[in-house]
Amino acid sequence: MTEFLIRAGLAKDVAKIVELERATANAPHWVEAEYAAIAERRKAEYVKRELFVAESKGELIGFAVGRLMGDLAELESVAVDLRARRYGVGKALCKTVIDWAGAQGAHTIELEVRAASEGAIGLYRSLGFVSEGLRAAYYSGPVDDAVLMRLDLEKKA
């Protein structure tokens, strides 16, 4: 699993993305139509979203969604197949969203992550994100706080 590529997500990827998302307990759970709208590049003028997928040997092994609102971006979702974890797939997906956001003119990228997701928090910190606060009981199933994290893209450059 050491070789993979990152590319823009397409409409043909949506079913596999939803399958992977449903199998990832900590991922935000969206309706299929939401992923389809992003993959088909249907967007409102004030919000731009992009979907990226990781693929290995023709198999989708991860995805990430970024959103841009003016000069602020959000890393909305990242999920990696259990069999593909610890190979740098999640980090590569996050870097792709960060690079996309910077190229779109974002000055800052933010995210929320479950407080119990120590691995994810460590990944985000390794990319330069810093904790900015907590949202108490933000997540359900199970109830958990959200750690708010931010990366200043101007300092990163």
Buried (B, 14 or more C-beta within 10 A) or exposed (E): BEEBEBEEBEBEBBEBBBEBBEEBEBBBEBEEEBBBBBBEEEBEEEEBBBBBBBBBEEEBBBBBBBBBEEEBBBBBBBBBBEEBBEBBBBBBBBBBBBEBBBEBEBBBBBBBBBBBBEEBBEBBEEBBBEBEEEEEEBBEEEEBBBBBBBBEBEEEE
